[in-house]
Amino acid sequence: MYTPPFFKQDRAASLKFAEARGFGTMCAFDGSKPIASPLPFYLTYAADGTPQAAFHVARHNPLLKLAGSDASWLLAVNGPDAYVSPDWYVSPDQVPTWLYQSVHLSGPVRLLTDDELSVQIDTLSDKFESWLLPKKPWTSGKMTAGRLETMKKAIVGLVMNVEEVEGSFKLNQHKSDADYAAIANALSAGDADARQISDLMRQARPQVFANDTNMLEGSAS
């Protein structure tokens, strides 16, 4: 992934982002064309500290034919994104751009055993059910044994041994304070993704917005 120095994220920040998102697009090359599937995943770590992305796919997914080799797959994990109009800048002669968060994990992929798949199913559901608290979490134990086994036979567990981690968070870090604040303020009036980008910009450079906070506090007193 091409990443200018201003936007490059370190390994720890990139892995933290990927784990928090838990959903991405897995891509591989079959020798003639790329194959990709959107899917949920979770990160775990091998005994030597190597990150691993655990996931599963339908048994008839063409990605399965490519698992087990030394070839590297790519897991693209994206966050919010937003278009930026040149009209929003304070400085003249700007161009349209797009702000976003993205992390790429790459490495070889191997098949899981049936026992490993059972652990993966429970770990994956536990991860995402925790997002719904205080709802009582769903567990595979709620299914009848026969139905669960039937569903398990329809999927195959996989794990990527992550050899490369790339992160790019393009949040206008290279812009002046005035332009940075103008874009964040404009995006705060946009859709959900635009508002998330605005919040991330404010978190990254809070000092730029200190005067806005002070003004609000003064008007309330």
Buried (B, 14 or more C-beta within 10 A) or exposed (E): EEBEEEBBBEEEBBBBBBBEBBEBEBBBEEEEEEBEBEBBBBBBEEEEEEBBBBBBBEEEBEBBEBBEEEBBBBBBBBBBBBBBEEEBBBEEEBEEBEBBBBBBBBBBBBEBEEEBBBBBBEEBBBBBBEEEEEEEBEEBEEEEEEEBEEEBEEBBBBBBBBEEBBBBBBBBBEBEEEBBBBBBBBBBEBEEBBBBBBBBBBEBBEEBBEEEEEEEEEEEE
